[in-house]
Amino acid sequence: MNKLRWALLAIAAIVSLWGGFATPHDSAHDAWWNRIPVFFALFGFFGCILIIFFAKSLGKLFLRKGEDYYDAD
């Protein structure tokens, strides 16, 4: 079941990226990021990765307790 989920996720990512390359871009918006195909998909992906690592580091910094935290008597 786990391999099926990863396969479906990979297929969805490939279809999404293919759609980004196949869709014509509006030339009225002349910002540099609009000229890069699938920019917003990559921006969202790397943004999520950054949020995950940031949240994990905050959890390790502020939430993790020492091994003898409950036996400190």
Backbone as JSON Lines, residues from 0, in Angstrom:
{"i":0,"aa":"M","n":[0.82,-1.19,0.0],"ca":[0.0,0.0,0.0],"c":[0.87,1.26,0.0]}
{"i":1,"aa":"N","n":[2.0,1.2,0.72],"ca":[2.87,2.36,0.8],"c":[3.51,2.66,-0.55]}
{"i":2,"aa":"K","n":[3.91,1.61,-1.29],"ca":[4.51,1.81,-2.61],"c":[3.49,2.38,-3.59]}
{"i":3,"aa":"L","n":[2.24,2.0,-3.43],"ca":[1.18,2.52,-4.3],"c":[1.0,4.02,-4.07]}
{"i":4,"aa":"R","n":[1.04,4.44,-2.82],"ca":[0.91,5.87,-2.51],"c":[2.06,6.68,-3.1]}
{"i":5,"aa":"W","n":[3.28,6.17,-2.97],"ca":[4.43,6.87,-3.55],"c":[4.34,6.92,-5.06]}
{"i":6,"aa":"A","n":[3.86,5.85,-5.67],"ca":[3.7,5.83,-7.12],"c":[2.65,6.84,-7.57]}
{"i":7,"aa":"L","n":[1.54,6.92,-6.85],"ca":[0.51,7.89,-7.19],"c":[1.0,9.32,-6.99]}
{"i":8,"aa":"L","n":[1.79,9.54,-5.95],"ca":[2.36,10.86,-5.71],"c":[3.33,11.24,-6.83]}
{"i":9,"aa":"A","n":[4.14,10.31,-7.27],"ca":[5.08,10.57,-8.37],"c":[4.33,10.85,-9.67]}
{"i":10,"aa":"I","n":[3.27,10.11,-9.93],"ca":[2.48,10.34,-11.14],"c":[1.82,11.71,-11.09]}
{"i":11,"aa":"A","n":[1.28,12.08,-9.94],"ca":[0.66,13.4,-9.8],"c":[1.68,14.51,-9.99]}
{"i":12,"aa":"A","n":[2.89,14.34,-9.47],"ca":[3.94,15.35,-9.64],"c":[4.35,15.47,-11.1]}
{"i":13,"aa":"I","n":[4.48,14.36,-11.79],"ca":[4.86,14.39,-13.21],"c":[3.77,15.04,-14.04]}
{"i":14,"aa":"V","n":[2.53,14.72,-13.77],"ca":[1.42,15.33,-14.52],"c":[1.36,16.83,-14.25]}
{"i":15,"aa":"S","n":[1.59,17.23,-13.01],"ca":[1.58,18.64,-12.66],"c":[2.7,19.4,-13.37]}
{"i":16,"aa":"L","n":[3.9,18.83,-13.36],"ca":[5.02,19.47,-14.04],"c":[4.8,19.51,-15.55]}
{"i":17,"aa":"W","n":[4.26,18.44,-16.1],"ca":[3.97,18.42,-17.54],"c":[2.94,19.5,-17.88]}
{"i":18,"aa":"G","n":[1.95,19.67,-17.04],"ca":[0.95,20.71,-17.26],"c":[1.55,22.1,-17.21]}
{"i":19,"aa":"G","n":[2.54,22.29,-16.35],"ca":[3.22,23.58,-16.27],"c":[4.01,23.89,-17.52]}
{"i":20,"aa":"F","n":[4.6,22.88,-18.13],"ca":[5.33,23.1,-19.37],"c":[4.39,23.24,-20.57]}
{"i":21,"aa":"A","n":[3.24,22.58,-20.52],"ca":[2.32,22.57,-21.65],"c":[1.42,23.8,-21.7]}
{"i":22,"aa":"T","n":[1.24,24.47,-20.56],"ca":[0.35,25.61,-20.5],"c":[1.05,26.86,-21.03]}
{"i":23,"aa":"P","n":[0.41,27.59,-21.94],"ca":[1.03,28.83,-22.41],"c":[1.02,29.89,-21.3]}
{"i":24,"aa":"H","n":[2.05,30.69,-21.26],"ca":[2.19,31.7,-20.22],"c":[1.72,33.04,-20.75]}
{"i":25,"aa":"D","n":[1.12,33.82,-19.88],"ca":[0.6,35.13,-20.24],"c":[1.77,36.11,-20.35]}
{"i":26,"aa":"S","n":[1.9,36.74,-21.49],"ca":[3.01,37.67,-21.7],"c":[2.7,39.05,-21.15]}
{"i":27,"aa":"A","n":[1.49,39.29,-20.66],"ca":[1.15,40.6,-20.11],"c":[1.87,40.83,-18.78]}
{"i":28,"aa":"H","n":[2.08,39.77,-18.02],"ca":[2.82,39.87,-16.77],"c":[4.28,39.57,-17.09]}
{"i":29,"aa":"D","n":[5.1,40.6,-17.08],"ca":[6.46,40.44,-17.58],"c":[7.48,40.3,-16.45]}
{"i":30,"aa":"A","n":[7.1,39.71,-15.33],"ca":[8.05,39.47,-14.26],"c":[8.94,38.29,-14.63]}
{"i":31,"aa":"W","n":[10.13,38.26,-14.09],"ca":[11.09,37.23,-14.48],"c":[10.63,35.83,-14.08]}
{"i":32,"aa":"W","n":[9.89,35.71,-12.97],"ca":[9.46,34.39,-12.54],"c":[8.35,33.83,-13.41]}
{"i":33,"aa":"N","n":[7.62,34.67,-14.1],"ca":[6.59,34.17,-15.0],"c":[7.17,33.57,-16.27]}
{"i":34,"aa":"R","n":[8.42,33.87,-16.57],"ca":[9.07,33.3,-17.75],"c":[9.68,31.93,-17.48]}
{"i":35,"aa":"I","n":[9.75,31.52,-16.22],"ca":[10.31,30.21,-15.87],"c":[9.16,29.21,-15.78]}
{"i":36,"aa":"P","n":[9.2,28.15,-16.62],"ca":[8.13,27.15,-16.53],"c":[8.17,26.45,-15.17]}
{"i":37,"aa":"V","n":[7.03,26.11,-14.65],"ca":[6.81,25.42,-13.37],"c":[7.49,26.11,-12.2]}
{"i":38,"aa":"F","n":[7.66,27.43,-12.27],"ca":[8.3,28.16,-11.18],"c":[7.51,28.03,-9.89]}
{"i":39,"aa":"F","n":[6.19,28.19,-9.96],"ca":[5.39,28.18,-8.74],"c":[5.31,26.77,-8.14]}
{"i":40,"aa":"A","n":[5.37,25.74,-8.95],"ca":[5.4,24.38,-8.4],"c":[6.71,24.14,-7.65]}
{"i":41,"aa":"L","n":[7.82,24.56,-8.24],"ca":[9.11,24.4,-7.57],"c":[9.23,25.3,-6.34]}
{"i":42,"aa":"F","n":[8.7,26.51,-6.44],"ca":[8.71,27.44,-5.31],"c":[7.92,26.86,-4.14]}
{"i":43,"aa":"G","n":[6.76,26.3,-4.42],"ca":[5.95,25.69,-3.37],"c":[6.62,24.47,-2.77]}
{"i":44,"aa":"F","n":[7.24,23.63,-3.61],"ca":[7.91,22.43,-3.12],"c":[9.07,22.79,-2.2]}
{"i":45,"aa":"F","n":[9.94,23.68,-2.66],"ca":[11.09,24.04,-1.83],"c":[10.68,24.86,-0.61]}
{"i":46,"aa":"G","n":[9.6,25.61,-0.72],"ca":[9.07,26.31,0.45],"c":[8.59,25.35,1.51]}
{"i":47,"aa":"C","n":[7.91,24.28,1.09],"ca":[7.44,23.27,2.05],"c":[8.61,22.54,2.7]}
{"i":48,"aa":"I","n":[9.64,22.23,1.92],"ca":[10.83,21.58,2.48],"c":[11.48,22.5,3.52]}
{"i":49,"aa":"L","n":[11.57,23.79,3.21],"ca":[12.15,24.75,4.15],"c":[11.32,24.84,5.43]}
{"i":50,"aa":"I","n":[10.01,24.85,5.31],"ca":[9.14,24.9,6.49],"c":[9.32,23.65,7.35]}
{"i":51,"aa":"I","n":[9.45,22.49,6.73],"ca":[9.63,21.24,7.47],"c":[10.92,21.27,8.27]}
{"i":52,"aa":"F","n":[12.03,21.65,7.62],"ca":[13.31,21.68,8.33],"c":[13.33,22.76,9.42]}
{"i":53,"aa":"F","n":[12.7,23.89,9.17],"ca":[12.63,24.95,10.17],"c":[11.82,24.49,11.38]}
{"i":54,"aa":"A","n":[10.7,23.83,11.15],"ca":[9.87,23.34,12.25],"c":[10.59,22.25,13.04]}
{"i":55,"aa":"K","n":[11.31,21.37,12.35],"ca":[12.06,20.33,13.06],"c":[13.16,20.92,13.92]}
{"i":56,"aa":"S","n":[13.85,21.94,13.4],"ca":[14.92,22.55,14.18],"c":[14.36,23.3,15.39]}
{"i":57,"aa":"L","n":[13.21,23.97,15.22],"ca":[12.58,24.63,16.36],"c":[12.14,23.61,17.41]}
{"i":58,"aa":"G","n":[11.61,22.48,16.96],"ca":[11.2,21.44,17.9],"c":[12.38,20.89,18.67]}
{"i":59,"aa":"K","n":[13.5,20.69,18.0],"ca":[14.69,20.19,18.7],"c":[15.25,21.23,19.66]}
{"i":60,"aa":"L","n":[15.13,22.48,19.29],"ca":[15.7,23.54,20.11],"c":[14.84,23.83,21.35]}
{"i":61,"aa":"F","n":[13.53,23.87,21.2],"ca":[12.67,24.32,22.29],"c":[11.85,23.21,22.95]}
{"i":62,"aa":"L","n":[11.51,22.17,22.25],"ca":[10.58,21.18,22.79],"c":[11.24,19.93,23.35]}
{"i":63,"aa":"R","n":[12.4,19.58,22.86],"ca":[13.04,18.36,23.3],"c":[13.58,18.53,24.72]}
{"i":64,"aa":"K","n":[13.33,17.54,25.54],"ca":[13.81,17.54,26.92],"c":[14.98,16.58,27.03]}
{"i":65,"aa":"G","n":[15.76,16.76,28.06],"ca":[16.89,15.87,28.3],"c":[16.44,14.46,28.65]}
{"i":66,"aa":"E","n":[17.37,13.52,28.57],"ca":[17.03,12.12,28.84],"c":[16.62,11.91,30.3]}
{"i":67,"aa":"D","n":[17.18,12.66,31.2],"ca":[16.85,12.49,32.62],"c":[15.9,13.58,33.12]}
{"i":68,"aa":"Y","n":[15.08,14.09,32.26],"ca":[14.17,15.18,32.63],"c":[13.18,14.76,33.7]}
{"i":69,"aa":"Y","n":[12.62,13.56,33.59],"ca":[11.61,13.12,34.54],"c":[12.24,12.46,35.78]}
{"i":70,"aa":"D","n":[13.53,12.12,35.71],"ca":[14.2,11.5,36.83],"c":[15.14,12.49,37.53]}
{"i":71,"aa":"A","n":[14.81,13.74,37.52],"ca":[15.71,14.77,38.04],"c":[15.65,14.91,39.55]}
{"i":72,"aa":"D","n":[14.97,14.05,40.26],"ca":[14.84,14.18,41.72],"c":[16.14,13.99,42.42]}
